[in-house]
Amino acid sequence: MALSVLFFLLLAAAATVNATDHIVGANKGWNPGINYTLWANNQTFYVGDYISFRYQKSQYNVFLVNKTGYDNCTIEGAFGNWTGGKDFIMLNKTQRYYFICGTGGCFNGMKVSVVVHPLPSPPKSAISAEHSSKKSTAPVAACGFGSLLAISFAFFGLTFSVWI
């Protein structure tokens, strides 16, 4: 049982190692009277990152809307809504996202627009190291998620058989 939990934690850590959680408003949270445009302009969002909203769930909420909804503070035709008070939203596409508060807070500045960029390419040094290792006659293991998975299965399989 403990090995299963450890394996699951390893997989979860490997899958999210590059994701960033952008907390809207940082320590000020999702509240009226904050310049979220300034906050967003100081962030770089990539596909796979999270944007999270922290607020009093009895007073506020979060809606994902289009540009018209953002500009006019309307939730008509919203793509999503969250009401938990501590909401994590994965930014899974390269695009501009528009978020507003649907309880009237939008009219007091509770709206934020973010641009999500594609993941950056690996540095040239990593690419040239990969090409030079392919010229080598020694077998080299690939360093990807599949390799991590295979190594984990092998490790836990051996460990499991030793402990039985």
N, C-alpha and C positions, 0 to 999 in steps of 0.2 A: 504494500500500500504506500509506504513512504517513498519507494522508488518511483511509483507512478506519479505522485505529487511532484517530486523533484524533476522528473522528465517533463511534465506539463509546464512547470515554471521555466525550465530551460528553453522549451519551444516558444513560450510566450515572450521571453526576453529576446530570443533571436529574431522573432518576427517584428518586434517594435524597437530594435536597437537604434534605428536612425530617426524615428518619429519624435517630433517635438510637440509638447503641449503648450499652446499659447493661451495663457489665462487673460481673458479680456479685461482690460483696465488694471492688470497686475494686482497690487494690493488694495486697490480701490474697488475692484469688482464691477458688477453690472448695476450701475446706479445712475440717477439723473445728474445732470450738470457736469459730466466728464467729457473731455474732448477725445472721443474714440478714434477720430480721424488721425490725430497726432499719434495716438498709441499704435494704430495699425501701420502708419508710415514708418515706424521704428521696428517693425517686425518683417521677417522674410518667411513666407509660407510656402511649403513644398507639398506635393501630392503625398498623402499618407500621414501628414501632420494632423494634430487635433487642435480645435479651438474650443476652449471651455469657458463657460459662463457661470459665475458665482453670484447668487442673489437671494433675497428673501422670497421664497416661493409663494408666500401668501400675498405678495405685492406685485411681483413682476413675472415675466416669462420671456421666451425667445421664439421668434418666428423667422424662418428662412423664406425670403420673398424675392420677387424680381425687382428690377430697377425702379419701375413705376411705384410699386409698394414701398420701396425704400424712400423715394423722393416725396411721396405723399403720406407716409406713415399709415398705410393701409395693409390689412392682412388678407384681403380678398385674393384668392388663388394662391395662397401660401403653399410652399413645397414641403414644409415641415414645421412642427412646433414642439417645444420642450417646456416643461413646467416643474422640473425636479428641484431647482435651486442650486444644483451642482451638475451641470450638463456638459458632457464631452461629445463633440461632434467631429467625426473624421472628415477631413477635406480630401475627398478621393478623386477629384477631377481637376485638371488644369483649367481654371476659369475664375471669374469674379463672383464672389458670394456676397449676398446682402442679408444682414440680420437686423431685426428691429424688435423692440419690446411692444407687445400688442395690447398692453393695459393702459396706454396713454403715455407711457414713458418716452416713446419715440419723439413726441413733441418737445420733450425736455432733454433731447440729445442722446437718448438710449437707442442708438443705431450705429452699426459699424459695417463697413464694406472692406473686404480683403481680396487680394489677388493671389491666387495659388499658382505657383510655377512648377514646371516639370522637375523631377529630380536631376541634380547636376550630374554631368558625366564624371567618371572617375578621373583622378589626376593623371597627367601624362606619365609620371614616374611609375604609377601602378600599371598602366597599359604597356610601357616598354619593359617592365619587369615580367609581365605576363608573356610578351612576345619572346623575350630572351629565354624564359623557362621552357617554352615550347620547342626551342632549338636543342635543348638538352636531351641526351639519350636516356637519362634516368627518368623513371615514371614519376609524375607529380600529381598529387591529389588536387582536385578542384576545391576551391574554398568558397562554397556557396551553401545555401540553406539545405540543399539535398545532401551535401557532404556532412553537414552538422547532424542532420537527421540520421544518416547511415552510421556515423561514428557513435552517436548517442545510443542507437539500437545495439550496436556491437558492444559498447561499454556496459550498458545495463544488462544485456543478455549474458555476458561473461560474469558480471558481478552477481546477477541473480542466480546463476548456476552454481557459483562458489558458495553462496550463502544458504543454499538449500540442503 
